[in-house]
């Protein structure tokens, strides 16, 4: 028997997200389609809250 709360504690699946930027491994930055760093777009930052990539977490213990 599964406890009642476990039905609601875990998400049913991961939704696909579409971001208006991509990670550039050479520059180690998230880049916009026009070539600017994603952090230079204030409207984007207001909309998504952050452009942090998980790439650094794999190589740096203090991220």
Secondary structure by P-SEA (a helix, b strand, c coil): cccccccccccccccbbbbccccccccccccccccccccccaaaaaacccccccccccccccc
